[in-house]
Amino acid sequence: MVVALLHDVGEALGPMNHGEVIGAVLHPFISEANHWMLVNHPLFQTYFYGSHVGIDPNGRDIYRDHPHFEHTAEFCAKYDEVSFDPDYPVEHLETFIPMVRRVLSKKRTAPGQEK
C-alpha cells in the first residue's frame, strides 16, 4: 500500500524520470521487486494511454522476460491506471500514516545488500 501511495511523489522533482526518483528514495526500505516496479512503472503505464499520444503502448515488452514484469504490470493495472477514475474509491490520508511509518522505520539496507 505504501508503495502505491507514494509511487508518483517523484513527479514534482523529476517529471521525466519520476519512477527513478521515488525508487531511489524508497530503495533502502522496500523489496527489490517493489524497487524495480517503481523505477519502471512509467513505461508500463504507457500500456494504457500510449496509443492516444503517439507512444508505443507495448514498450514494456522489452522487459517481458524480467522476473518483475508481471508484478509491475499488475501494479499498474490495479493501482495506477484505475486511480485516474474520478469515481475510484479513496481512503483518507490518515489511514496510511501508520503504514508509512512502519515502512520508513524499517532497518534500512544499502542498495544491492537486500536479503
Beta strands, then each sheet from edge to edge (+ up, - down):
end
